[in-house]
C-alpha cells in the first residue's frame, strides 16, 4: 500500500493539469498514489491525464455525472489506499520536496493533521504573494479564518479513519478542516513554502460574490455556531482578511509569529 494518497479533482483544466501531475511525479518522496477524478470535463482533461497512466501510481476515475469539488474529492478519498491523505487541485503545484518534508514533519512529531506555507501564482505561473501560516490552529481559531491552504493539507487516517468533505458548493475544504479538528486537537503548520496556489480569472474560488454566504453556512452547519457566535466569527474573518491584504507585516506579527 502507498504511504500517501493524493486527492485531485479535475474539471476543464487541460491547460494546467499536466503541470500539476508533473509536480507530483517530481516529488523526492516516491511512495504515493495519485487519484484523479475527472468531473465530466468538456475539454481534453481526460486525454491529458491518459498520457500519464503508464505510471501505475496514477489512477483516473471518470465521473458519469458532474459531482462538484466535494463529491469528486470524496470519490477519490473512498478509493484511496494510503495512510496519509494529501490534497492537490488540478491547477496547483507542489515543490519537489513537499511530501518529503511534510510527512517527515508529521512522523517525527506524531502529528495527525498538518498544513504548510505556499505562494500564489497567476495563470502564467508568475509569482504573486507568499502566504505564511501559524505554527498551529485549533477548532476555535479556524472558525475565525481558514489558515489551511487545501494544496498543503495532509491528514493521517490511522487515528480516526477517512473523513469526507461535506457536500457544499464552496468552502468544502474549510468544512473538512473543521470536521478534522473535531477529532484532532490541533492542525500543525509548517511555515515554509511547499506549494503554489494558482489564481485564475473567473474560477469558482476567485468569485467573492457569495463567499460570505457559504462561510456563514459552514459556520452554522459544520461549526455548530449559534447566531451570535457566527456573527462574531464572520466579523473576525473580515478583519483578518482586511489586515492580511492591507497590512501584511502586522498580520504576520499578530497571527503568524
C-alpha positions as CSV (number, residue, x, y, z in Angstrom):
1,X,0.0,0.0,0.0
2,X,1.3,3.5,-0.7
3,X,2.1,5.7,2.2
4,X,0.3,8.8,0.7
5,X,-2.8,9.0,-1.4
6,X,-3.1,12.3,-3.3
7,X,-6.6,13.6,-3.9
8,X,-7.0,15.6,-7.2
9,X,-10.4,16.6,-8.6
10,X,-10.3,17.8,-12.2
11,X,-12.8,19.8,-14.3
12,X,-11.8,21.5,-17.6
13,X,-8.2,22.0,-16.7
14,X,-6.5,20.8,-19.9
15,X,-4.1,23.8,-19.8
16,X,-2.9,23.2,-16.2
17,X,-3.3,19.6,-15.1
18,X,-0.1,18.4,-16.7
19,X,1.9,20.8,-14.6
20,X,0.2,19.7,-11.5
21,X,0.8,16.0,-12.3
22,X,4.4,16.7,-13.1
23,X,4.9,18.4,-9.7
24,X,3.7,15.1,-8.1
25,X,5.9,12.9,-10.3
26,X,8.9,15.1,-9.4
27,X,8.5,14.5,-5.6
28,X,11.6,13.3,-3.8
29,X,9.2,11.2,-1.7
30,X,8.1,8.5,-4.1
31,X,5.8,6.2,-2.1
32,X,2.5,7.8,-3.3
33,X,-0.6,7.2,-5.4
34,X,-2.3,10.0,-7.3
35,X,-6.1,9.6,-7.7
36,X,-7.5,12.0,-10.3
37,X,-11.3,12.3,-10.6
38,X,-12.4,13.8,-13.9
39,X,-15.7,15.5,-13.2
40,X,-17.3,15.3,-16.7
41,X,-14.8,17.8,-18.3
42,X,-15.9,19.0,-21.7
43,X,-12.3,19.8,-22.8
44,X,-9.2,17.5,-23.2
45,X,-8.6,17.0,-19.5
46,X,-9.1,13.2,-19.7
47,X,-6.8,12.9,-22.7
48,X,-4.0,14.8,-21.0
49,X,-4.3,12.6,-17.9
50,X,-4.3,9.4,-20.1
51,X,-0.8,10.1,-21.2
52,X,0.4,9.6,-17.6
53,X,-1.3,6.4,-16.9
54,X,1.7,4.3,-17.7
55,X,2.9,5.3,-14.3
56,X,0.9,2.8,-12.2
57,X,0.9,5.1,-9.2
58,X,-1.5,7.4,-11.2
59,X,-5.2,6.4,-11.4
60,X,-8.0,8.1,-13.3
61,X,-11.7,7.9,-12.3
62,X,-14.2,9.4,-14.8
63,X,-17.5,10.6,-13.2
64,X,-20.6,9.7,-15.0
65,X,-22.4,12.8,-13.8
66,X,-20.9,16.1,-12.5
67,X,-20.3,15.8,-8.8
68,X,-18.6,19.1,-8.0
69,X,-15.4,19.6,-6.0
70,X,-16.6,17.9,-2.7
71,X,-18.2,14.9,-4.4
72,X,-15.2,14.3,-6.7
73,X,-12.8,14.5,-3.7
74,X,-14.9,12.1,-1.8
75,X,-14.9,9.6,-4.6
76,X,-11.1,9.8,-4.5
77,X,-11.0,9.5,-0.7
78,X,-13.1,6.4,-1.0
79,X,-10.7,4.9,-3.5
80,X,-7.6,5.9,-1.6
81,X,-5.3,3.2,-0.1
82,X,-2.7,5.3,1.6
83,X,-2.4,6.0,5.3
84,X,-2.0,9.7,4.7
85,X,-4.4,11.7,2.5
86,X,-3.0,14.8,0.8
87,X,-4.9,17.3,-1.4
88,X,-3.8,19.0,-4.6
89,X,-6.1,20.7,-7.0
90,X,-5.5,20.2,-10.7
91,X,-4.3,23.7,-11.4
92,X,-2.0,24.0,-8.3
93,X,1.6,22.9,-7.9
94,X,3.9,21.4,-5.2
95,X,7.5,22.0,-4.6
96,X,9.6,18.8,-5.2
97,X,10.3,18.3,-1.5
98,X,6.7,18.9,-0.3
99,X,5.8,15.3,0.7
100,X,9.3,14.6,1.9
101,X,9.3,17.5,4.4
102,X,5.7,17.4,5.4
103,X,5.5,13.6,6.0
104,X,8.8,13.7,8.0
105,X,7.4,16.6,10.0
106,X,4.3,14.6,10.8
107,X,6.0,11.4,11.6
108,X,8.8,12.9,13.7
109,X,6.3,14.9,15.8
110,X,3.4,12.4,15.9
111,X,1.1,14.8,14.1
112,X,-2.2,13.7,12.7
113,X,-3.2,16.8,10.7
114,X,-0.8,19.3,9.1
115,X,-0.6,22.1,6.6
116,X,2.2,24.4,5.2
117,X,3.0,27.7,3.7
118,X,2.7,28.4,0.0
119,X,2.8,31.0,-2.7
120,X,0.2,32.3,-5.1
121,X,0.7,32.4,-8.8
122,X,-1.4,33.6,-11.8
123,X,-2.5,31.7,-14.9
124,X,1.0,32.2,-16.5
125,X,2.7,30.9,-13.3
126,X,4.1,34.3,-12.4
127,X,4.8,34.5,-8.6
128,X,2.4,36.8,-6.8
129,X,2.4,36.6,-3.0
130,X,3.9,34.4,-0.2
131,X,1.4,33.0,2.3
132,X,2.7,32.3,5.8
133,X,1.0,30.0,8.3
134,X,0.8,29.8,12.1
135,X,2.5,27.0,14.0
136,X,-0.8,25.5,14.9
137,X,-4.6,26.1,14.9
138,X,-7.5,24.6,16.8
139,X,-11.2,24.4,16.0
140,X,-11.9,27.8,17.6
141,X,-9.1,29.6,15.8
142,X,-10.1,28.1,12.4
143,X,-13.7,29.4,12.8
144,X,-12.3,32.9,12.5
145,X,-10.1,32.3,9.5
146,X,-9.2,29.4,7.2
147,X,-5.4,29.2,7.6
148,X,-5.2,25.9,5.9
149,X,-4.5,26.0,2.2
150,X,-6.1,23.0,0.5
151,X,-3.0,22.2,-1.6
152,X,-0.9,21.8,1.6
153,X,-3.3,19.8,3.8
154,X,-2.4,16.3,4.9
155,X,-4.2,14.1,7.5
156,X,-3.4,10.7,8.9
157,X,-6.3,8.2,8.6
158,X,-4.9,5.9,11.3
159,X,-6.4,7.5,14.4
160,X,-10.0,8.2,13.1
161,X,-10.3,6.6,9.6
162,X,-11.2,8.5,6.5
163,X,-13.1,11.8,7.0
164,X,-15.0,13.0,4.0
165,X,-15.8,16.5,2.7
166,X,-19.2,17.9,3.5
167,X,-21.3,18.4,0.3
168,X,-21.2,22.2,0.0
169,X,-20.6,24.1,-3.3
170,X,-18.0,26.4,-1.8
171,X,-15.8,26.3,1.4
172,X,-15.9,22.5,1.4
173,X,-12.2,22.4,2.3
174,X,-12.8,24.7,5.2
175,X,-15.7,22.4,6.2
176,X,-13.5,19.4,6.1
177,X,-10.8,21.0,8.3
178,X,-13.4,21.8,10.9
179,X,-14.6,18.2,10.8
180,X,-11.0,17.1,11.3
181,X,-10.5,19.5,14.2
182,X,-13.5,18.0,16.0
183,X,-11.2,14.9,16.3
184,X,-7.6,16.2,16.2
185,X,-6.8,18.8,18.9
186,X,-4.6,20.9,16.6
187,X,-3.6,21.2,13.0
188,X,0.1,22.0,12.9
189,X,1.6,24.4,10.4
190,X,5.0,24.0,8.7
191,X,5.8,27.6,7.9
192,X,7.9,27.0,4.7
193,X,6.8,27.3,1.1
194,X,5.7,23.9,-0.2
195,X,3.4,24.8,-3.0
196,X,1.9,27.2,-5.5
197,X,-1.8,28.1,-5.5
198,X,-3.0,29.3,-8.9
199,X,-5.4,32.2,-9.0
200,X,-7.4,32.1,-12.2
201,X,-9.8,34.7,-13.6
202,X,-13.4,33.5,-13.3
203,X,-12.5,30.5,-11.2
204,X,-15.0,29.3,-8.6
205,X,-12.6,30.2,-5.7
206,X,-11.9,33.6,-7.2
207,X,-15.5,34.6,-7.1
208,X,-16.2,36.5,-3.9
209,X,-19.8,37.5,-4.6
210,X,-21.4,34.9,-2.4
211,X,-18.3,33.6,-0.5
212,X,-19.6,35.0,2.8
213,X,-22.9,33.2,2.4
214,X,-21.1,29.8,2.2
215,X,-18.7,30.8,5.0
216,X,-21.8,31.5,7.1
217,X,-23.4,28.2,6.2
218,X,-20.3,26.3,7.2
219,X,-20.1,28.1,10.5
220,X,-23.7,27.3,11.2
221,X,-23.9,23.7,9.9
222,X,-20.4,22.3,10.5
223,X,-19.0,24.7,13.0
224,X,-22.2,24.5,15.2
225,X,-22.2,28.2,15.8
226,X,-25.3,29.9,17.1
227,X,-26.4,33.2,15.6
228,X,-24.3,35.4,17.9
229,X,-21.2,33.2,17.6
230,X,-21.5,33.0,13.8
231,X,-21.7,36.9,13.6
232,X,-18.6,37.2,15.8
233,X,-16.6,34.7,13.7
234,X,-17.7,36.4,10.5
235,X,-16.5,39.8,11.9
236,X,-13.2,38.2,12.9
237,X,-12.8,36.7,9.4
238,X,-13.5,40.0,7.6
239,X,-11.0,41.8,9.9
240,X,-8.3,39.2,9.4
241,X,-8.7,39.2,5.6
242,X,-8.6,43.0,5.5
243,X,-5.4,43.0,7.6
244,X,-3.8,40.3,5.5
245,X,-4.4,42.3,2.3
246,X,-3.5,45.8,3.5
247,X,-1.1,45.4,6.4
248,X,0.8,42.1,5.8
249,X,3.6,42.8,8.3
250,X,1.0,43.5,11.1
251,X,-1.0,40.4,10.1
252,X,2.2,38.2,10.3
253,X,3.1,39.7,13.7
254,X,-0.3,39.1,15.2
255,X,-1.5,35.9,13.6
256,X,1.7,34.1,12.3
257,X,4.6,34.8,14.7
